[in-house]
């Protein structure tokens, strides 16, 4: 099958509005303090995240997030807006909340995988709408205190249906 696939027909792209629509799934990768490494990204075929009730993300706000637009170009290719800038900002934010920074190349890889596995949810160019990527990093293991938790998750969630009211913002792109 050629890439990218055409947009799904189950969405009324001309009346997309501003709301969350489910996509195929999301990407997860975790960091373990025991190994000091991030896991290989894994595709999860639902929109839900598993998190311990005593996780520092829930109890202390130990998390950071970014927001990235993905859209189709006039020649029907898919473009992701400034992933490297978002990766740098996420690493900087993580440091403020005692979370190990996500390596920039790993962050970008996870975002690209999330987009690739949900590509048919990227709206047609003519709509001016986009698919939204929400990279989220959070302390997920049971942990008390504002110190690095035993396990940290990076999730790249996607949703579709956001309009870009400013076309000029499409100047700087990653491929």
Secondary structure as GFF3:
##gff-version 3
##sequence-region A 1 175
A	DSSP	three_ten_helix	13	15	.	.	.	ID=ss1
A	DSSP	beta_strand	26	32	.	.	.	ID=ss2
A	DSSP	beta_strand	37	38	.	.	.	ID=ss3
A	DSSP	beta_strand	42	44	.	.	.	ID=ss4
A	DSSP	alpha_helix	56	59	.	.	.	ID=ss5
A	DSSP	beta_strand	63	65	.	.	.	ID=ss6
A	DSSP	beta_strand	68	72	.	.	.	ID=ss7
A	DSSP	beta_strand	78	80	.	.	.	ID=ss8
A	DSSP	alpha_helix	83	96	.	.	.	ID=ss9
A	DSSP	alpha_helix	104	117	.	.	.	ID=ss10
A	DSSP	three_ten_helix	119	121	.	.	.	ID=ss11
A	DSSP	three_ten_helix	125	127	.	.	.	ID=ss12
A	DSSP	beta_strand	129	139	.	.	.	ID=ss13
A	DSSP	beta_strand	151	163	.	.	.	ID=ss14
A	DSSP	three_ten_helix	167	170	.	.	.	ID=ss15
###
